[in-house]
Amino acid sequence: MTYKLDFKKSALKEWKKLGSTLQQQFKKKLIERLDNPHVPASKLSGADNMYKIKLRQSGYRLVYKVEDDIIIVTVLAVGKRERSDVYRKAMKRLDD
């Protein structure tokens, strides 16, 4: 079953600021994740149904939430891993 993709408004702004190469790399991973969003190795600890996609070489992370009841994957934050900022943003936006 394929999930639908959605972006939080602030995450979409971050997405648009990325270079096209980074966007293409994330797109490729997102397409895979829409078919199977629950990847145990990518699950964020301490958060239900939240996962990450990491681009190791560039240091960028994309954090998303899976909502099985409405079959949707929502991107919460996109950014560098530095000082775990991207994860803090995602947790904060979870409540928005």
PDB file of N, CA, C and O in Angstrom, chain B, residues numbered from 101:
ATOM      1  N   MET B 101       0.848  -1.178   0.000  1.00  0.00           N
ATOM      2  CA  MET B 101       0.000   0.000   0.000  1.00  0.00           C
ATOM      3  C   MET B 101       0.898   1.246   0.000  1.00  0.00           C
ATOM      4  O   MET B 101       1.820   1.351   0.808  1.00  0.00           O
ATOM      5  N   THR B 102       0.628   2.159  -0.884  1.00  0.00           N
ATOM      6  CA  THR B 102       1.423   3.379  -0.984  1.00  0.00           C
ATOM      7  C   THR B 102       0.803   4.487  -0.139  1.00  0.00           C
ATOM      8  O   THR B 102      -0.400   4.743  -0.198  1.00  0.00           O
ATOM      9  N   TYR B 103       1.650   5.128   0.640  1.00  0.00           N
ATOM     10  CA  TYR B 103       1.217   6.239   1.489  1.00  0.00           C
ATOM     11  C   TYR B 103       1.276   7.536   0.695  1.00  0.00           C
ATOM     12  O   TYR B 103       2.018   7.650  -0.281  1.00  0.00           O
ATOM     13  N   LYS B 104       0.492   8.503   1.124  1.00  0.00           N
ATOM     14  CA  LYS B 104       0.490   9.830   0.517  1.00  0.00           C
ATOM     15  C   LYS B 104       1.544  10.676   1.237  1.00  0.00           C
ATOM     16  O   LYS B 104       1.785  10.476   2.427  1.00  0.00           O
ATOM     17  N   LEU B 105       2.162  11.603   0.536  1.00  0.00           N
ATOM     18  CA  LEU B 105       3.188  12.464   1.120  1.00  0.00           C
ATOM     19  C   LEU B 105       2.618  13.838   1.419  1.00  0.00           C
ATOM     20  O   LEU B 105       1.884  14.411   0.614  1.00  0.00           O
ATOM     21  N   ASP B 106       2.966  14.357   2.585  1.00  0.00           N
ATOM     22  CA  ASP B 106       2.535  15.691   2.993  1.00  0.00           C
ATOM     23  C   ASP B 106       3.715  16.382   3.669  1.00  0.00           C
ATOM     24  O   ASP B 106       4.593  15.717   4.220  1.00  0.00           O
ATOM     25  N   PHE B 107       3.738  17.705   3.629  1.00  0.00           N
ATOM     26  CA  PHE B 107       4.787  18.482   4.280  1.00  0.00           C
ATOM     27  C   PHE B 107       4.162  19.450   5.272  1.00  0.00           C
ATOM     28  O   PHE B 107       3.135  20.062   4.978  1.00  0.00           O
ATOM     29  N   LYS B 108       4.767  19.594   6.439  1.00  0.00           N
ATOM     30  CA  LYS B 108       4.416  20.710   7.317  1.00  0.00           C
ATOM     31  C   LYS B 108       4.883  21.957   6.575  1.00  0.00           C
ATOM     32  O   LYS B 108       5.861  21.908   5.829  1.00  0.00           O
ATOM     33  N   LYS B 109       4.194  23.062   6.774  1.00  0.00           N
ATOM     34  CA  LYS B 109       4.517  24.298   6.046  1.00  0.00           C
ATOM     35  C   LYS B 109       5.989  24.697   6.229  1.00  0.00           C
ATOM     36  O   LYS B 109       6.671  25.044   5.264  1.00  0.00           O
ATOM     37  N   SER B 110       6.460  24.644   7.461  1.00  0.00           N
ATOM     38  CA  SER B 110       7.846  25.038   7.747  1.00  0.00           C
ATOM     39  C   SER B 110       8.845  24.059   7.124  1.00  0.00           C
ATOM     40  O   SER B 110       9.925  24.465   6.695  1.00  0.00           O
ATOM     41  N   ALA B 111       8.494  22.782   7.075  1.00  0.00           N
ATOM     42  CA  ALA B 111       9.376  21.789   6.456  1.00  0.00           C
ATOM     43  C   ALA B 111       9.450  22.006   4.947  1.00  0.00           C
ATOM     44  O   ALA B 111      10.496  21.790   4.335  1.00  0.00           O
ATOM     45  N   LEU B 112       8.344  22.430   4.352  1.00  0.00           N
ATOM     46  CA  LEU B 112       8.336  22.707   2.916  1.00  0.00           C
ATOM     47  C   LEU B 112       9.256  23.883   2.589  1.00  0.00           C
ATOM     48  O   LEU B 112       9.938  23.871   1.565  1.00  0.00           O
ATOM     49  N   LYS B 113       9.274  24.889   3.447  1.00  0.00           N
ATOM     50  CA  LYS B 113      10.186  26.028   3.252  1.00  0.00           C
ATOM     51  C   LYS B 113      11.637  25.549   3.305  1.00  0.00           C
ATOM     52  O   LYS B 113      12.463  25.968   2.495  1.00  0.00           O
ATOM     53  N   GLU B 114      11.941  24.671   4.259  1.00  0.00           N
ATOM     54  CA  GLU B 114      13.299  24.127   4.368  1.00  0.00           C
ATOM     55  C   GLU B 114      13.644  23.302   3.131  1.00  0.00           C
ATOM     56  O   GLU B 114      14.769  23.353   2.633  1.00  0.00           O
ATOM     57  N   TRP B 115      12.671  22.545   2.644  1.00  0.00           N
ATOM     58  CA  TRP B 115      12.861  21.717   1.451  1.00  0.00           C
ATOM     59  C   TRP B 115      13.220  22.583   0.248  1.00  0.00           C
ATOM     60  O   TRP B 115      14.133  22.258  -0.511  1.00  0.00           O
ATOM     61  N   LYS B 116      12.496  23.686   0.081  1.00  0.00           N
ATOM     62  CA  LYS B 116      12.723  24.563  -1.075  1.00  0.00           C
ATOM     63  C   LYS B 116      14.095  25.228  -1.034  1.00  0.00           C
ATOM     64  O   LYS B 116      14.624  25.613  -2.077  1.00  0.00           O
ATOM     65  N   LYS B 117      14.676  25.368   0.152  1.00  0.00           N
ATOM     66  CA  LYS B 117      15.999  25.979   0.287  1.00  0.00           C
ATOM     67  C   LYS B 117      17.131  25.010  -0.057  1.00  0.00           C
ATOM     68  O   LYS B 117      18.268  25.430  -0.271  1.00  0.00           O
ATOM     69  N   LEU B 118      16.820  23.724  -0.111  1.00  0.00           N
ATOM     70  CA  LEU B 118      17.841  22.723  -0.437  1.00  0.00           C
ATOM     71  C   LEU B 118      18.249  22.843  -1.897  1.00  0.00           C
ATOM     72  O   LEU B 118      17.462  23.279  -2.737  1.00  0.00           O
ATOM     73  N   GLY B 119      19.462  22.458  -2.188  1.00  0.00           N
ATOM     74  CA  GLY B 119      19.913  22.415  -3.569  1.00  0.00           C
ATOM     75  C   GLY B 119      19.227  21.274  -4.306  1.00  0.00           C
ATOM     76  O   GLY B 119      18.705  20.352  -3.679  1.00  0.00           O
ATOM     77  N   SER B 120      19.224  21.332  -5.621  1.00  0.00           N
ATOM     78  CA  SER B 120      18.507  20.315  -6.399  1.00  0.00           C
ATOM     79  C   SER B 120      19.104  18.921  -6.211  1.00  0.00           C
ATOM     80  O   SER B 120      18.375  17.929  -6.256  1.00  0.00           O
ATOM     81  N   THR B 121      20.411  18.831  -6.001  1.00  0.00           N
ATOM     82  CA  THR B 121      21.040  17.524  -5.791  1.00  0.00           C
ATOM     83  C   THR B 121      20.521  16.876  -4.520  1.00  0.00           C
ATOM     84  O   THR B 121      20.181  15.693  -4.517  1.00  0.00           O
ATOM     85  N   LEU B 122      20.458  17.649  -3.435  1.00  0.00           N
ATOM     86  CA  LEU B 122      19.941  17.120  -2.169  1.00  0.00           C
ATOM     87  C   LEU B 122      18.472  16.741  -2.302  1.00  0.00           C
ATOM     88  O   LEU B 122      18.044  15.704  -1.795  1.00  0.00           O
ATOM     89  N   GLN B 123      17.705  17.579  -2.982  1.00  0.00           N
ATOM     90  CA  GLN B 123      16.286  17.271  -3.183  1.00  0.00           C
ATOM     91  C   GLN B 123      16.123  15.949  -3.935  1.00  0.00           C
ATOM     92  O   GLN B 123      15.278  15.128  -3.577  1.00  0.00           O
ATOM     93  N   GLN B 124      16.925  15.748  -4.968  1.00  0.00           N
ATOM     94  CA  GLN B 124      16.836  14.510  -5.750  1.00  0.00           C
ATOM     95  C   GLN B 124      17.178  13.291  -4.893  1.00  0.00           C
ATOM     96  O   GLN B 124      16.529  12.250  -4.994  1.00  0.00           O
ATOM     97  N   GLN B 125      18.203  13.430  -4.050  1.00  0.00           N
ATOM     98  CA  GLN B 125      18.590  12.313  -3.182  1.00  0.00           C
ATOM     99  C   GLN B 125      17.475  11.985  -2.192  1.00  0.00           C
ATOM    100  O   GLN B 125      17.156  10.817  -1.970  1.00  0.00           O
ATOM    101  N   PHE B 126      16.885  13.024  -1.600  1.00  0.00           N
ATOM    102  CA  PHE B 126      15.782  12.802  -0.663  1.00  0.00           C
ATOM    103  C   PHE B 126      14.556  12.234  -1.389  1.00  0.00           C
ATOM    104  O   PHE B 126      13.876  11.357  -0.857  1.00  0.00           O
ATOM    105  N   LYS B 127      14.272  12.730  -2.599  1.00  0.00           N
ATOM    106  CA  LYS B 127      13.116  12.244  -3.367  1.00  0.00           C
ATOM    107  C   LYS B 127      13.210  10.744  -3.601  1.00  0.00           C
ATOM    108  O   LYS B 127      12.236  10.009  -3.444  1.00  0.00           O
ATOM    109  N   LYS B 128      14.399  10.313  -3.978  1.00  0.00           N
ATOM    110  CA  LYS B 128      14.623   8.896  -4.248  1.00  0.00           C
ATOM    111  C   LYS B 128      14.297   8.062  -3.006  1.00  0.00           C
ATOM    112  O   LYS B 128      13.629   7.032  -3.099  1.00  0.00           O
ATOM    113  N   LYS B 129      14.771   8.513  -1.856  1.00  0.00           N
ATOM    114  CA  LYS B 129      14.515   7.802  -0.595  1.00  0.00           C
ATOM    115  C   LYS B 129      13.040   7.887  -0.205  1.00  0.00           C
ATOM    116  O   LYS B 129      12.460   6.908   0.265  1.00  0.00           O
ATOM    117  N   LEU B 130      12.437   9.057  -0.400  1.00  0.00           N
ATOM    118  CA  LEU B 130      11.024   9.226  -0.036  1.00  0.00           C
ATOM    119  C   LEU B 130      10.116   8.304  -0.847  1.00  0.00           C
ATOM    120  O   LEU B 130       9.147   7.763  -0.315  1.00  0.00           O
ATOM    121  N   ILE B 131      10.420   8.127  -2.110  1.00  0.00           N
ATOM    122  CA  ILE B 131       9.621   7.234  -2.954  1.00  0.00           C
ATOM    123  C   ILE B 131       9.642   5.821  -2.381  1.00  0.00           C
ATOM    124  O   ILE B 131       8.613   5.146  -2.334  1.00  0.00           O
ATOM    125  N   GLU B 132      10.829   5.375  -1.942  1.00  0.00           N
ATOM    126  CA  GLU B 132      10.937   4.052  -1.315  1.00  0.00           C
ATOM    127  C   GLU B 132      10.117   4.003  -0.029  1.00  0.00           C
ATOM    128  O   GLU B 132       9.419   3.026   0.240  1.00  0.00           O
ATOM    129  N   ARG B 133      10.213   5.068   0.758  1.00  0.00           N
ATOM    130  CA  ARG B 133       9.553   5.086   2.064  1.00  0.00           C
ATOM    131  C   ARG B 133       8.034   5.179   1.960  1.00  0.00           C
ATOM    132  O   ARG B 133       7.334   4.762   2.882  1.00  0.00           O
ATOM    133  N   LEU B 134       7.513   5.710   0.868  1.00  0.00           N
ATOM    134  CA  LEU B 134       6.060   5.781   0.718  1.00  0.00           C
ATOM    135  C   LEU B 134       5.455   4.385   0.561  1.00  0.00           C
ATOM    136  O   LEU B 134       4.284   4.174   0.879  1.00  0.00           O
ATOM    137  N   ASP B 135       6.243   3.447   0.077  1.00  0.00           N
ATOM    138  CA  ASP B 135       5.781   2.058  -0.016  1.00  0.00           C
ATOM    139  C   ASP B 135       5.956   1.318   1.308  1.00  0.00           C
ATOM    140  O   ASP B 135       5.146   0.460   1.660  1.00  0.00           O
ATOM    141  N   ASN B 136       7.013   1.655   2.035  1.00  0.00           N
ATOM    142  CA  ASN B 136       7.290   0.996   3.309  1.00  0.00           C
ATOM    143  C   ASN B 136       7.872   2.024   4.282  1.00  0.00           C
ATOM    144  O   ASN B 136       9.090   2.085   4.450  1.00  0.00           O
ATOM    145  N   PRO B 137       7.027   2.831   4.924  1.00  0.00           N
ATOM    146  CA  PRO B 137       7.532   3.916   5.773  1.00  0.00           C
ATOM    147  C   PRO B 137       8.087   3.470   7.127  1.00  0.00           C
ATOM    148  O   PRO B 137       8.857   4.200   7.751  1.00  0.00           O
ATOM    149  N   HIS B 138       7.700   2.276   7.584  1.00  0.00           N
ATOM    150  CA  HIS B 138       8.143   1.802   8.901  1.00  0.00           C
ATOM    151  C   HIS B 138       9.463   1.041   8.772  1.00  0.00           C
ATOM    152  O   HIS B 138       9.471  -0.178   8.600  1.00  0.00           O
ATOM    153  N   VAL B 139      10.577   1.770   8.857  1.00  0.00           N
ATOM    154  CA  VAL B 139      11.903   1.163   8.770  1.00  0.00           C
ATOM    155  C   VAL B 139      12.499   1.162  10.179  1.00  0.00           C
ATOM    156  O   VAL B 139      12.881   2.215  10.689  1.00  0.00           O
ATOM    157  N   PRO B 140      12.580  -0.016  10.811  1.00  0.00           N
ATOM    158  CA  PRO B 140      13.040  -0.077  12.207  1.00  0.00           C
ATOM    159  C   PRO B 140      14.389   0.602  12.459  1.00  0.00           C
ATOM    160  O   PRO B 140      14.572   1.234  13.499  1.00  0.00           O
ATOM    161  N   ALA B 141      15.322   0.481  11.533  1.00  0.00           N
ATOM    162  CA  ALA B 141      16.645   1.082  11.720  1.00  0.00           C
ATOM    163  C   ALA B 141      16.595   2.609  11.701  1.00  0.00           C
ATOM    164  O   ALA B 141      17.504   3.260  12.215  1.00  0.00           O
ATOM    165  N   SER B 142      15.557   3.180  11.121  1.00  0.00           N
ATOM    166  CA  SER B 142      15.446   4.636  11.004  1.00  0.00           C
ATOM    167  C   SER B 142      14.490   5.254  12.014  1.00  0.00           C
ATOM    168  O   SER B 142      14.252   6.461  11.989  1.00  0.00           O
ATOM    169  N   LYS B 143      13.944   4.436  12.898  1.00  0.00           N
ATOM    170  CA  LYS B 143      12.985   4.938  13.888  1.00  0.00           C
ATOM    171  C   LYS B 143      13.695   5.850  14.877  1.00  0.00           C
ATOM    172  O   LYS B 143      14.809   5.557  15.312  1.00  0.00           O
ATOM    173  N   LEU B 144      13.050   6.957  15.233  1.00  0.00           N
ATOM    174  CA  LEU B 144      13.612   7.863  16.234  1.00  0.00           C
ATOM    175  C   LEU B 144      13.249   7.344  17.619  1.00  0.00           C
ATOM    176  O   LEU B 144      12.092   7.024  17.892  1.00  0.00           O
ATOM    177  N   SER B 145      14.238   7.266  18.477  1.00  0.00           N
ATOM    178  CA  SER B 145      13.964   6.768  19.826  1.00  0.00           C
ATOM    179  C   SER B 145      13.185   7.811  20.613  1.00  0.00           C
ATOM    180  O   SER B 145      13.434   9.011  20.500  1.00  0.00           O
ATOM    181  N   GLY B 146      12.255   7.340  21.397  1.00  0.00           N
ATOM    182  CA  GLY B 146      11.457   8.238  22.228  1.00  0.00           C
ATOM    183  C   GLY B 146      10.324   8.930  21.495  1.00  0.00           C
ATOM    184  O   GLY B 146       9.692   9.832  22.045  1.00  0.00           O
ATOM    185  N   ALA B 147      10.060   8.525  20.269  1.00  0.00           N
ATOM    186  CA  ALA B 147       8.978   9.154  19.500  1.00  0.00           C
ATOM    187  C   ALA B 147       8.196   8.075  18.754  1.00  0.00           C
ATOM    188  O   ALA B 147       8.776   7.245  18.053  1.00  0.00           O
ATOM    189  N   ASP B 148       6.894   8.097  18.911  1.00  0.00           N
ATOM    190  CA  ASP B 148       6.060   7.119  18.217  1.00  0.00           C
ATOM    191  C   ASP B 148       5.878   7.493  16.750  1.00  0.00           C
ATOM    192  O   ASP B 148       5.585   8.643  16.424  1.00  0.00           O
ATOM    193  N   ASN B 149       6.053   6.528  15.888  1.00  0.00           N
ATOM    194  CA  ASN B 149       5.813   6.692  14.450  1.00  0.00           C
ATOM    195  C   ASN B 149       6.607   7.816  13.806  1.00  0.00           C
ATOM    196  O   ASN B 149       6.149   8.413  12.831  1.00  0.00           O
ATOM    197  N   MET B 150       7.796   8.114  14.337  1.00  0.00           N
ATOM    198  CA  MET B 150       8.668   9.116  13.717  1.00  0.00           C
ATOM    199  C   MET B 150       9.947   8.433  13.242  1.00  0.00           C
ATOM    200  O   MET B 150      10.552   7.626  13.946  1.00  0.00           O
ATOM    201  N   TYR B 151      10.333   8.792  12.012  1.00  0.00           N
ATOM    202  CA  TYR B 151      11.486   8.166  11.390  1.00  0.00           C
ATOM    203  C   TYR B 151      12.342   9.230  10.716  1.00  0.00           C
ATOM    204  O   TYR B 151      11.915  10.372  10.545  1.00  0.00           O
ATOM    205  N   LYS B 152      13.565   8.838  10.334  1.00  0.00           N
ATOM    206  CA  LYS B 152      14.464   9.775   9.661  1.00  0.00           C
ATOM    207  C   LYS B 152      15.002   9.156   8.387  1.00  0.00           C
ATOM    208  O   LYS B 152      15.094   7.937   8.242  1.00  0.00           O
ATOM    209  N   ILE B 153      15.351  10.038   7.475  1.00  0.00           N
ATOM    210  CA  ILE B 153      16.114   9.652   6.292  1.00  0.00           C
ATOM    211  C   ILE B 153      17.396  10.446   6.409  1.00  0.00           C
ATOM    212  O   ILE B 153      17.368  11.666   6.568  1.00  0.00           O
ATOM    213  N   LYS B 154      18.524   9.754   6.331  1.00  0.00           N
ATOM    214  CA  LYS B 154      19.772  10.495   6.463  1.00  0.00           C
ATOM    215  C   LYS B 154      20.623  10.368   5.209  1.00  0.00           C
ATOM    216  O   LYS B 154      20.763   9.295   4.621  1.00  0.00           O
ATOM    217  N   LEU B 155      21.176  11.493   4.831  1.00  0.00           N
ATOM    218  CA  LEU B 155      22.141  11.530   3.741  1.00  0.00           C
ATOM    219  C   LEU B 155      23.498  11.697   4.416  1.00  0.00           C
ATOM    220  O   LEU B 155      23.893  12.806   4.777  1.00  0.00           O
ATOM    221  N   ARG B 156      24.195  10.594   4.579  1.00  0.00           N
ATOM    222  CA  ARG B 156      25.421  10.603   5.381  1.00  0.00           C
ATOM    223  C   ARG B 156      26.471  11.574   4.880  1.00  0.00           C
ATOM    224  O   ARG B 156      27.056  12.320   5.666  1.00  0.00           O
ATOM    225  N   GLN B 157      26.713  11.570   3.580  1.00  0.00           N
ATOM    226  CA  GLN B 157      27.795  12.387   3.050  1.00  0.00           C
ATOM    227  C   GLN B 157      27.567  13.879   3.282  1.00  0.00           C
ATOM    228  O   GLN B 157      28.503  14.605   3.617  1.00  0.00           O
ATOM    229  N   SER B 158      26.348  14.331   3.110  1.00  0.00           N
ATOM    230  CA  SER B 158      26.059  15.762   3.242  1.00  0.00           C
ATOM    231  C   SER B 158      25.714  16.150   4.671  1.00  0.00           C
ATOM    232  O   SER B 158      25.762  17.329   5.020  1.00  0.00           O
ATOM    233  N   GLY B 159      25.365  15.168   5.505  1.00  0.00           N
ATOM    234  CA  GLY B 159      25.008  15.470   6.891  1.00  0.00           C
ATOM    235  C   GLY B 159      23.575  15.951   7.063  1.00  0.00           C
ATOM    236  O   GLY B 159      23.206  16.420   8.140  1.00  0.00           O
ATOM    237  N   TYR B 160      22.765  15.842   6.021  1.00  0.00           N
ATOM    238  CA  TYR B 160      21.371  16.296   6.101  1.00  0.00           C
ATOM    239  C   TYR B 160      20.462  15.174   6.575  1.00  0.00           C
ATOM    240  O   TYR B 160      20.722  13.993   6.347  1.00  0.00           O
ATOM    241  N   ARG B 161      19.384  15.581   7.245  1.00  0.00           N
ATOM    242  CA  ARG B 161      18.380  14.648   7.742  1.00  0.00           C
ATOM    243  C   ARG B 161      17.000  15.149   7.351  1.00  0.00           C
ATOM    244  O   ARG B 161      16.761  16.354   7.261  1.00  0.00           O
ATOM    245  N   LEU B 162      16.098  14.207   7.120  1.00  0.00           N
ATOM    246  CA  LEU B 162      14.695  14.515   6.891  1.00  0.00           C
ATOM    247  C   LEU B 162      13.933  13.678   7.914  1.00  0.00           C
ATOM    248  O   LEU B 162      14.096  12.459   7.970  1.00  0.00           O
ATOM    249  N   VAL B 163      13.110  14.327   8.714  1.00  0.00           N
ATOM    250  CA  VAL B 163      12.347  13.630   9.748  1.00  0.00           C
ATOM    251  C   VAL B 163      10.881  13.613   9.336  1.00  0.00           C
ATOM    252  O   VAL B 163      10.315  14.640   8.961  1.00  0.00           O
ATOM    253  N   TYR B 164      10.275  12.426   9.412  1.00  0.00           N
ATOM    254  CA  TYR B 164       8.871  12.310   9.025  1.00  0.00           C
ATOM    255  C   TYR B 164       8.087  11.496  10.041  1.00  0.00           C
ATOM    256  O   TYR B 164       8.639  10.720  10.821  1.00  0.00           O
ATOM    257  N   LYS B 165       6.776  11.707   9.998  1.00  0.00           N
ATOM    258  CA  LYS B 165       5.839  11.024  10.889  1.00  0.00           C
ATOM    259  C   LYS B 165       4.912  10.180  10.021  1.00  0.00           C
ATOM    260  O   LYS B 165       4.479  10.620   8.955  1.00  0.00           O
ATOM    261  N   VAL B 166       4.610   8.972  10.478  1.00  0.00           N
ATOM    262  CA  VAL B 166       3.721   8.071   9.739  1.00  0.00           C
ATOM    263  C   VAL B 166       2.376   8.017  10.448  1.00  0.00           C
ATOM    264  O   VAL B 166       2.302   7.771  11.652  1.00  0.00           O
ATOM    265  N   GLU B 167       1.323   8.248   9.687  1.00  0.00           N
ATOM    266  CA  GLU B 167      -0.034   8.154  10.226  1.00  0.00           C
ATOM    267  C   GLU B 167      -0.746   7.032   9.476  1.00  0.00           C
ATOM    268  O   GLU B 167      -1.240   7.222   8.364  1.00  0.00           O
ATOM    269  N   ASP B 168      -0.788   5.859  10.108  1.00  0.00           N
ATOM    270  CA  ASP B 168      -1.359   4.677   9.454  1.00  0.00           C
ATOM    271  C   ASP B 168      -2.863   4.776   9.240  1.00  0.00           C
ATOM    272  O   ASP B 168      -3.388   4.263   8.252  1.00  0.00           O
ATOM    273  N   ASP B 169      -3.556   5.432  10.161  1.00  0.00           N
ATOM    274  CA  ASP B 169      -5.016   5.499  10.051  1.00  0.00           C
ATOM    275  C   ASP B 169      -5.483   6.255   8.810  1.00  0.00           C
ATOM    276  O   ASP B 169      -6.530   5.936   8.247  1.00  0.00           O
ATOM    277  N   ILE B 170      -4.710   7.258   8.379  1.00  0.00           N
ATOM    278  CA  ILE B 170      -5.099   8.004   7.175  1.00  0.00           C
ATOM    279  C   ILE B 170      -4.111   7.790   6.021  1.00  0.00           C
ATOM    280  O   ILE B 170      -4.180   8.471   4.997  1.00  0.00           O
ATOM    281  N   ILE B 171      -3.195   6.836   6.201  1.00  0.00           N
ATOM    282  CA  ILE B 171      -2.222   6.445   5.176  1.00  0.00           C
ATOM    283  C   ILE B 171      -1.479   7.662   4.617  1.00  0.00           C
ATOM    284  O   ILE B 171      -1.551   7.962   3.425  1.00  0.00           O
ATOM    285  N   ILE B 172      -0.769   8.346   5.502  1.00  0.00           N
ATOM    286  CA  ILE B 172      -0.029   9.542   5.099  1.00  0.00           C
ATOM    287  C   ILE B 172       1.327   9.600   5.807  1.00  0.00           C
ATOM    288  O   ILE B 172       1.460   9.203   6.965  1.00  0.00           O
ATOM    289  N   VAL B 173       2.316  10.102   5.088  1.00  0.00           N
ATOM    290  CA  VAL B 173       3.644  10.355   5.637  1.00  0.00           C
ATOM    291  C   VAL B 173       3.820  11.868   5.619  1.00  0.00           C
ATOM    292  O   VAL B 173       3.752  12.488   4.558  1.00  0.00           O
ATOM    293  N   THR B 174       4.047  12.467   6.790  1.00  0.00           N
ATOM    294  CA  THR B 174       4.194  13.917   6.889  1.00  0.00           C
ATOM    295  C   THR B 174       5.638  14.274   7.211  1.00  0.00           C
ATOM    296  O   THR B 174       6.181  13.825   8.221  1.00  0.00           O
ATOM    297  N   VAL B 175       6.262  15.081   6.354  1.00  0.00           N
ATOM    298  CA  VAL B 175       7.623  15.545   6.603  1.00  0.00           C
ATOM    299  C   VAL B 175       7.549  16.670   7.627  1.00  0.00           C
ATOM    300  O   VAL B 175       6.843  17.659   7.427  1.00  0.00           O
ATOM    301  N   LEU B 176       8.285  16.511   8.727  1.00  0.00           N
ATOM    302  CA  LEU B 176       8.251  17.495   9.809  1.00  0.00           C
ATOM    303  C   LEU B 176       9.407  18.481   9.741  1.00  0.00           C
ATOM    304  O   LEU B 176       9.230  19.662  10.043  1.00  0.00           O
ATOM    305  N   ALA B 177      10.591  18.012   9.346  1.00  0.00           N
ATOM    306  CA  ALA B 177      11.758  18.890   9.336  1.00  0.00           C
ATOM    307  C   ALA B 177      12.808  18.362   8.364  1.00  0.00           C
ATOM    308  O   ALA B 177      12.923  17.157   8.139  1.00  0.00           O
ATOM    309  N   VAL B 178      13.572  19.296   7.792  1.00  0.00           N
ATOM    310  CA  VAL B 178      14.677  18.963   6.903  1.00  0.00           C
ATOM    311  C   VAL B 178      15.828  19.867   7.297  1.00  0.00           C
ATOM    312  O   VAL B 178      15.648  21.079   7.418  1.00  0.00           O
ATOM    313  N   GLY B 179      17.006  19.300   7.499  1.00  0.00           N
ATOM    314  CA  GLY B 179      18.141  20.147   7.848  1.00  0.00           C
ATOM    315  C   GLY B 179      19.362  19.352   8.238  1.00  0.00           C
ATOM    316  O   GLY B 179      19.370  18.122   8.187  1.00  0.00           O
ATOM    317  N   LYS B 180      20.401  20.078   8.629  1.00  0.00           N
ATOM    318  CA  LYS B 180      21.648  19.464   9.066  1.00  0.00           C
ATOM    319  C   LYS B 180      21.452  18.810  10.423  1.00  0.00           C
ATOM    320  O   LYS B 180      20.594  19.223  11.203  1.00  0.00           O
ATOM    321  N   ARG B 181      22.237  17.804  10.694  1.00  0.00           N
ATOM    322  CA  ARG B 181      22.142  17.084  11.958  1.00  0.00           C
ATOM    323  C   ARG B 181      22.800  17.867  13.098  1.00  0.00           C
ATOM    324  O   ARG B 181      22.522  17.598  14.267  1.00  0.00           O
ATOM    325  N   GLU B 182      23.646  18.804  12.783  1.00  0.00           N
ATOM    326  CA  GLU B 182      24.433  19.540  13.780  1.00  0.00           C
ATOM    327  C   GLU B 182      23.646  19.859  15.046  1.00  0.00           C
ATOM    328  O   GLU B 182      22.571  20.456  14.993  1.00  0.00           O
ATOM    329  N   ARG B 183      24.198  19.452  16.176  1.00  0.00           N
ATOM    330  CA  ARG B 183      23.611  19.688  17.504  1.00  0.00           C
ATOM    331  C   ARG B 183      22.163  19.199  17.588  1.00  0.00           C
ATOM    332  O   ARG B 183      21.386  19.693  18.405  1.00  0.00           O
ATOM    333  N   SER B 184      21.812  18.253  16.767  1.00  0.00           N
ATOM    334  CA  SER B 184      20.467  17.653  16.766  1.00  0.00           C
ATOM    335  C   SER B 184      19.350  18.665  16.530  1.00  0.00           C
ATOM    336  O   SER B 184      18.208  18.420  16.919  1.00  0.00           O
ATOM    337  N   ASP B 185      19.657  19.790  15.904  1.00  0.00           N
ATOM    338  CA  ASP B 185      18.650  20.834  15.649  1.00  0.00           C
ATOM    339  C   ASP B 185      17.449  20.304  14.874  1.00  0.00           C
ATOM    340  O   ASP B 185      16.304  20.609  15.208  1.00  0.00           O
ATOM    341  N   VAL B 186      17.712  19.516  13.845  1.00  0.00           N
ATOM    342  CA  VAL B 186      16.619  19.029  12.999  1.00  0.00           C
ATOM    343  C   VAL B 186      15.658  18.150  13.804  1.00  0.00           C
ATOM    344  O   VAL B 186      14.452  18.160  13.559  1.00  0.00           O
ATOM    345  N   TYR B 187      16.188  17.400  14.754  1.00  0.00           N
ATOM    346  CA  TYR B 187      15.329  16.537  15.574  1.00  0.00           C
ATOM    347  C   TYR B 187      14.505  17.361  16.563  1.00  0.00           C
ATOM    348  O   TYR B 187      13.337  17.063  16.811  1.00  0.00           O
ATOM    349  N   ARG B 188      15.121  18.393  17.121  1.00  0.00           N
ATOM    350  CA  ARG B 188      14.386  19.284  18.037  1.00  0.00           C
ATOM    351  C   ARG B 188      13.248  19.987  17.302  1.00  0.00           C
ATOM    352  O   ARG B 188      12.133  20.087  17.815  1.00  0.00           O
ATOM    353  N   LYS B 189      13.539  20.472  16.099  1.00  0.00           N
ATOM    354  CA  LYS B 189      12.500  21.137  15.296  1.00  0.00           C
ATOM    355  C   LYS B 189      11.339  20.183  15.036  1.00  0.00           C
ATOM    356  O   LYS B 189      10.174  20.562  15.159  1.00  0.00           O
ATOM    357  N   ALA B 190      11.664  18.952  14.677  1.00  0.00           N
ATOM    358  CA  ALA B 190      10.626  17.966  14.362  1.00  0.00           C
ATOM    359  C   ALA B 190       9.743  17.703  15.575  1.00  0.00           C
ATOM    360  O   ALA B 190       8.521  17.632  15.443  1.00  0.00           O
ATOM    361  N   MET B 191      10.342  17.557  16.751  1.00  0.00           N
ATOM    362  CA  MET B 191       9.559  17.297  17.962  1.00  0.00           C
ATOM    363  C   MET B 191       8.646  18.480  18.275  1.00  0.00           C
ATOM    364  O   MET B 191       7.501  18.301  18.688  1.00  0.00           O
ATOM    365  N   LYS B 192       9.164  19.685  18.073  1.00  0.00           N
ATOM    366  CA  LYS B 192       8.375  20.891  18.334  1.00  0.00           C
ATOM    367  C   LYS B 192       7.195  20.983  17.352  1.00  0.00           C
ATOM    368  O   LYS B 192       6.079  21.328  17.741  1.00  0.00           O
ATOM    369  N   ARG B 193       7.457  20.674  16.091  1.00  0.00           N
ATOM    370  CA  ARG B 193       6.417  20.778  15.059  1.00  0.00           C
ATOM    371  C   ARG B 193       5.375  19.673  15.174  1.00  0.00           C
ATOM    372  O   ARG B 193       4.277  19.785  14.628  1.00  0.00           O
ATOM    373  N   LEU B 194       5.715  18.634  15.868  1.00  0.00           N
ATOM    374  CA  LEU B 194       4.773  17.538  16.071  1.00  0.00           C
ATOM    375  C   LEU B 194       3.532  18.039  16.793  1.00  0.00           C
ATOM    376  O   LEU B 194       2.427  17.550  16.558  1.00  0.00           O
ATOM    377  N   ASP B 195       3.719  19.011  17.667  1.00  0.00           N
ATOM    378  CA  ASP B 195       2.613  19.564  18.448  1.00  0.00           C
ATOM    379  C   ASP B 195       1.835  20.643  17.702  1.00  0.00           C
ATOM    380  O   ASP B 195       0.707  20.965  18.075  1.00  0.00           O
ATOM    381  N   ASP B 196       2.437  21.208  16.642  1.00  0.00           N
ATOM    382  CA  ASP B 196       1.775  22.304  15.899  1.00  0.00           C
ATOM    383  C   ASP B 196       0.569  21.818  15.136  1.00  0.00           C
ATOM    384  O   ASP B 196      -0.095  22.607  14.465  1.00  0.00           O
TER     385      ASP B 196
END
